Amino acid sequence: MELKGLHHVSAITARAGGNFDFYTKTLGLRLIKKTVNQDDIRVYHLFYGDEAGSPGTELTFFEIPQAARTHEGNNSISEIALRVKDNKALDFWKKRFVEYNVEHDEVTTRFHRQVLAFKDPEGQRLLLVSDQDNKGVHGGVPWDKSPVPKGFSILGLGPVKLTVPNIEPTERVLTEVLGFRKSGAYSSSIRGQSKIIVYETGKGGTGAEIHIEERNDLPRERLGRGGVHHVAFRVDNEEELRKWIEKLNESSLVNSGFIDRFYFRSLYFREPNGILFELATDGPGFATDEEEHLGESLALPPFLESKRADIEANLKPLNTKSTFKLN
């Protein structure tokens, strides 16, 4: 068995309306699924991605109204990367960030690739990474109705960075249990003396990497808005997922067991530094119940349809004027 790469990353927002505005209008991603958190149906779970909502392009957000800001630190998913076609696209995005007053850094190089770090209005740590020399997992298909020109569109998830106080136990799970390969290292842009280790799976490349930085000088992160809840890795199908459950059990890793999320099947577990991992199947996919009209209406899995009236009564429309100006 081999994991195919990144499936999705799920983060936290305190304002679904403002989140929708930023990720669709500023970043030009498609809202591929507007649904609710299956573990708390009073709030939104928003999925953004490429034209078809392909696995590996999905950035999702749980809404937790009034959530306090994240206090950054250790034992965390500390950065999400998003892929763009080439280096030229980064120049476009730098100008766009200036125009839209998005907090950002200068274009730099990390692990032989040009990158541009930025933050969303809630402080979510994000990174655009150039796919100019990528030879691994292919990116997604740009959304045809995006406000961003196709040549500069975001093509999916790039490397996800973890920050941990001790890299060894996390590395053991990645390499000995999940089958990742160590593929290189580079210096931290924050602390030149520390190294970030790169691990890859499947075909490798920007869509199949985890980067880990060891920091023993930080407190444990306190997760809130602008933080990341979990990262999910791609499994081909349900049959293979059940084999992964057996392997995790054999490795004495406590896990959720099989969970049916309707749009995919999955399992969850925490690696030794407390970071939540998910394994998720490529199918059935987000077109299961909407096909050509992804994200245009509130989608509920069949087991929640009987509660639709109550669910809709508790949700604010995403097009309601909202703000990210939080204390």
Steps between C-alpha positions, in 0.01 A plus 500: 500500500615853426334830580453704181567844649307772678121469497383808691589731787236620746536828688290721728317824430289712733310666213376281215379798297834681510682174436286439190574850369876467539547151361267540202536868410861573597660158450259393226432150631171327428264428788449133417289405798293708740399264775510471879745353746373144538617506862325833572217564252435852631796640305637501147766277353622666180707323235703689238686346209547480126234479226397146594589490871780253426678322786820690577347841427266526798543761772217482752387710794296420808312803624531555875323832570680725748805274501802667659806549283758226474803539726771360275740241631609140503311176432328666209431516129672834463468583129290403198647535151295555185638420155518735201619423147839673490724777630324761287180429690666608825564845352130523416403401853737744665336785307154365581581481870607865495176594321283306745697597813600141577785461747793341316878461483739520208548221246776270630632149439430193712610149412602607147161661430383860491239578764294791630381495862178680598219495756124510472307762702480267802874437504497162326861429393506430128762460230480510121749258344606492135448175311738610225735205547256259665526142372272337755125491559314714248301805608129556448295670229444878543141605567353637180312779682782608729576874524868403465631440145554129428875535449538624857236286675561301815529135392469319829678424826874526531727381781354510851738604778497351849675653801592258778727497806646158413506383138591135561162353603318685220760384250455139611127514436546666161770264376443169680118502510379729219783429259631852440858542374748759624586707191709795621537795735538878499567778750217673680440857383421594861794333668789446262661248731204256494417257223164410353488135390297405192307174465308385193260225398359361177634679193646769724528867411312798635169314537641216707733651760511558874764742633594474867681757711629405843463784752566438869474870588123541449196443721228264381268666247154605621272436205237754396404705197785520253626158607497159331295210633639206300666380180365213290687266266364331189399133499390346172178330613300357789656155479844652545378723784388193694848353457646822642274462803644153555854635466441780750351253746801272457725801566308573824390842373163591651269603216139579422442194286292526183295819459262572211508870411277433196731690262790279608578229756760566762672428827672729752790459740751716685871449449723511813536881501122534509439614141180364349543297180223369277507241224224568244388322184499673162134416448205506476578874456326834533294466182306215664203722583551821299687428174514830303384720789769442759473729802195692381260377769521340841595135445419246768583130504191274503527432873451873572221578250227447759652788700532742206238752619660536844852513354413772247324705768825518702734598214561852374514540119860526381420809293400691813736794549762388750833608636825342611581786738531301820683584820 
